[in-house]
C-alpha cells in the first residue's frame, strides 16, 4: 500500500506547479494559488503515509521524479513548453532512475 500512496503523492505533486502556472493569469490567480496549496498538502500527506514503510531517500526521489516528469509532460502538452529530443531524454533518465530505485528497494 505504501507504494500506492507514493504514486498518488507523486501525481498530487504535479498539481501544485500547475496551480502556480494558473496563478500567473489574473482571472485564475486565486484558484491557482488555492489549488497549489491544496495539492501541496495532499502530496505531502500521501508522502508521509508512504514513508512509514519506504526509506526516506527512496520515497523522496520517487516522489520528486514523478512530479518532475509529470509536470514536464503537462507543460509540453498543455502549456506549449519547448520539447526536444534532449529534453525528453532528460525526463527518461529521471524515470529510469526512479525505476532503478523501486527495483533496488
C-alpha positions, 0 to 999 in steps of 0.5 A: 500500500505504501507504494500506492500512496507514493504514486498518488503523492507523486501525481498530487505533486504535479498539481501544485506547479500547475496551480502556480502556472494558473496563478500567473493569469489574473482571472485564475490567480486565486484558484491557482494559488488555492489549488497549489496549496491544496495539492501541496498538502495532499502530496505531502500527506500521501508522502508521509503515509508512504514513508512509514514503510519506504526509506526516506531517500527512496520515497523522496526521489520517487516522489520528486521524479514523478512530479518532475516528469509529470509536470514536464509532460503537462507543460509540453502538452498543455502549456506549449513548453519547448520539447526536444529530443534532449529534453525528453531524454532528460525526463527518461533518465529521471524515470529510469532512475526512479525505476532503478530505485523501486527495483533496488528497494 
